[in-house]
Amino acid sequence: MSLSPGWKMFSNCHHFFRMATAVLSAVICVITCVFFGSKRWPEGNDALPTFQFLTSRKRSSFPSQRLPFQKQSLNVFEEAKGASGLAFRLQKFEQVLNDIWSSSSPRYLVWRDAGAGDGWGNQVRSITSAMLLSLITQRRLLIDHDQLFEVFSNPYTGNATWNYREEAAQTGRWRERLLPLDLFSLVSSSRSDTEVVILKCNCYFALDLLHAPEDQIRDPLQIIFGSDREDTISEIIIRFLFSRPRIELLANALQVLRSWDRELHDGFAMIQSRQWVDLHSSSRPPILDNTTCMSEMLSTFKQGLPGQKRLLIAVTSDSVAYSKVLSKKLSHLGSVGTNTLFPDNTHSASRFLTKYARSQAIIDWYLLGEAQFVICTRSTYCISARARLGFGNNGSFPFRSERRTYQHGGPSCTGVHELAGWRGLDTLTDPTSGRVWW
């Protein structure tokens, strides 16, 4: 069957159009290869692309956002001088914060105390998580906790403030949104356009962020801190946020040290024990300290002191009775003191009877961070106190330090080295994985 002249013309045009399209595609491909193949890309750190934040599971739900700083080769952290690069990492951390704050249209993440009766250590731990979330989602962290401002001043530089109420008063009315508490919703909601998101929770999710399967969550933290170790990141954040104690806290802590004649001693050690007497008696078992082991460790520390090796041992506990027991058992090693100037010794922040700056728990927490040598419980109270100036795990990790910190019940006391997890270690964090034994 022969085709009509009209169909023949249509068939010829269609065939010509297909050939022309194929030729045009080939030309474009050749031009692209020539252009990009001959282009000379920069070397070194400049060759690395700017990292982009994308939502982990629903990438099309949110537009990509560029970090306000360039991704750098991680070997710069290894080359940094000082205590394993600590000063460099702190400087890098502050630089990242300043870059986020310099945004012309800033967004905020507000940490608000949930008022659930958590202790001071739990609150510090939760604020650490909030700071990580604010970095991942490029929000400025604000704190809504008036008692915190009684004992620590704003650590931010320039005109930036960490005080939620001060920022709200300067900015005026803004849209707020309470964040959900499951991890995925927490991250995705923080990436929304809402100007202010509220995290009302004393929970801790930093470890979940560090171990998240999504590269878009983990990679920024690796870029900022040069490490994915929980102890490294926690120490840097706590060092920064709690670097400026207020004058009243300093004065009260100095008053306690003077009452112990600190200036007459060559070394300062502190023993912390928690008996949970401020809570229901059946809620947790008491800590049964091995005072024989404790004495041996203190004796070793004393032998390494300069001069006349005069040792001051401070004892802190939520139990006054137990503080007296420990003081008596350790008195043969040196001068033993307890904080009797500020009698409110409860360790649950919601139960403080006085303002924070006059609470024995807060003052002793500050002094616990100052001591050269510490033996303490594996509690958020002690861990956060030591992180403020460096964990001091064997003086070797995560940063080199002359400080020494040991926990009750470790293998040096029990002689049992086969115990799993934190019970098999004397330190507050894991030397291999960097996990913090919160």
Number of C-alpha atoms within 10 A of each C-alpha: 3 6 8 8 9 8 11 11 11 11 11 10 11 10 10 11 10 10 10 10 10 10 10 10 10 10 10 10 10 10 11 10 11 10 9 10 9 8 9 7 9 9 8 9 13 13 13 13 10 14 19 16 22 22 21 18 10 9 11 10 12 15 13 14 14 13 19 18 14 15 20 19 14 15 9 14 18 11 11 14 12 11 14 18 18 20 14 19 21 18 14 17 20 17 14 18 21 17 13 21 23 12 13 7 7 13 22 22 28 27 25 21 20 14 13 10 14 17 20 22 22 21 26 22 22 21 28 22 21 25 22 22 24 23 21 21 24 26 24 24 25 26 21 19 16 14 12 17 17 17 22 19 18 16 16 15 11 8 6 16 18 19 19 19 15 13 14 12 9 8 9 7 8 9 9 14 15 15 20 18 14 9 13 15 12 16 21 19 17 28 24 15 11 14 16 23 25 19 25 17 19 23 18 17 18 21 14 13 20 21 13 16 11 14 14 16 24 17 20 20 20 16 19 24 22 23 18 21 22 20 26 24 25 25 23 22 23 22 20 18 20 19 15 14 18 15 14 14 20 18 13 18 24 15 14 22 18 12 14 19 13 18 11 11 18 15 23 21 23 25 25 24 25 23 19 20 18 13 13 8 11 9 9 11 11 13 13 11 16 12 14 12 16 20 16 14 17 22 15 10 18 22 12 10 15 10 9 11 15 18 23 26 27 26 24 28 26 21 17 17 9 16 21 16 11 20 19 11 14 20 14 11 16 17 18 21 22 20 24 12 14 17 14 19 23 23 27 19 21 13 15 18 13 12 12 20 25 21 23 27 27 26 23 24 23 21 21 28 22 19 21 17 23 26 23 24 21 24 18 19 26 26 30 28 26 28 21 22 20 29 32 25 24 18 15 16 21 25 18 18 18 12 20 21 24 24 27 26 24 19 17 18 18 13 10 13 13 10 11 8 11 19 19 18 23 22 26 28 26 21 17 9 11 18 19 21 18 17
